[in-house]
Amino acid sequence: MVKNGEFFVIKDMKKRGMTITQISNELGRDRKTIRKWLKEPEATTYKRKFPIGCILDPFKTYIRQRMQEGCLNAMVLLDEIKGQGYPGGITTLRLFMNPIRPTVVSKATERFETPPGKQAQVDWGTFRVDWMGQKKRIYAFVMVLGYSRTMYVEFTEDEKLETLMGCHARAMEYFGGITETCLYDNMKTVVIGQDDRGQAIWNERFARFASHHGFILQRCRPYRARTKGKVENGVAYIRKNFWPRIRTFTGLNDLNQQVRQWLDTVANVRIHGTTHEMPSMRLQQETLKKANPIPFEYVERHIRKVSNDSLVSYQGSRYSVPFQYIGYLVHIQDEKNGVLRFFYENRLITEHEKISDGRNQVAVNKKHFEGIRKTNGQMVPQPIPRLVSNSTPEVIQRSLSVYEALTDEEVKLQ
């Protein structure tokens, strides 16, 4: 039964542009129910149409069989038995299933497999590094395609919502598309809580991001970690196979280049222990959906003015941009993965590796200064800034004769 208050919530979600699928996932309602109530002009009072009685008896043998096969979703079974003529509702079905469920769950040990293009699993892994003499925690975003086991990994500074969405966007680019659904645990950036029916309450901004790119959010069933086992095994594989290979790295961008090479030459071309095939070969069978080509603004951009030396300041260091933008306001997008992207009027003008080993340093692309001319038409020599390893100012040493010459000139002037 959809209560009147929930009826208005459904209407409001639709006005905000959410799809029927997204509303269904967020409220834990069947899409047919959502579609039905969206067609109603106003809320109506629910009336029971059928007595409870023993109307479920003809279907109990079928329900037990389906539960033994591993189908424990009451909504799925309700649709199936309704197709066989069941006239009742889901409450009666759930009351029958509840005593059977614990026994079936304890026996369910087989791995859950999905068809091509159906599901991807997402998780974070935490790793500790020596960051300039101090122990620091970094994070690994991991997405695994359920059918092919193809993996994408990206190391980041944090696990914030903006970082998560950026990783999704780059994973979709790496795979060449996205699956129909993505499975998550109770990470706070995705699931902000659950309602009185135990259904997930999704983070609205992340739900809009998923709707924008056309994939459905799914939550890992509580106390059933095996449903997300593919990606958790992937995180363990990274710890055992990739992490021991890394001795040094210059920053997150360098670390991500190393993990990308590992993905392309080791992880995604090995013979997988479960499928007995190469993930990269099975990837060709994944029927992935193309991501929305229109970017979703997931990262806050920082506004900076380009100085006369064609540099902009960010977090204590300076970065060059093409000299044509001197005096203009540009936007800096910190991807939190070791890369800074610079935009002018939503157009990407340059990228830089983020300086991670101190402040008061300069990152320069010499091409940004090509074409600068003096007023007399002569080319201006290109500046060659040095990357300073510390903030100690440089002291210029001169001979004392230089100062004596200056003193003599002052005497003559007097």
NORUR-V937489 format. One record per pair of residues at least 24 apart in sequence whose C-alpha atoms are under 6 Angstrom apart, sorted by the first residue. I is the first residue (numbers start at 1). J is the second residue. If there is no record, write none. Layout:
BEGIN
i->{I/I}
j->{J/J}
END
This chain:
BEGIN
i->{4/26/26/28/114/115/116/116/116/117/117/117/117/118/118/119/119/119/119/119/120/120/120/120/121/121/121/122/144/148/148/148/149/150/150/154/156/156/157/161/162/162/177/177/177/177/178/178/179/180/181/181/181/182/182/183/183/184/184/185/185/213/213/252/252/253/301/301/301/302/302/303/303/304/304/305/316/316/317/317/317/317/318/319/319/320/321/322/323/323/360/361/361/362}
j->{43/201/202/199/147/147/147/286/287/179/286/287/288/179/180/146/179/180/181/182/144/145/146/182/182/183/231/184/231/279/282/283/279/268/279/256/336/337/336/189/298/299/288/289/290/291/288/289/288/215/215/216/217/217/218/218/219/219/220/219/220/291/292/337/338/338/331/332/333/331/332/330/331/329/330/329/359/360/359/360/361/362/362/362/363/364/368/368/368/369/391/387/388/387}
END
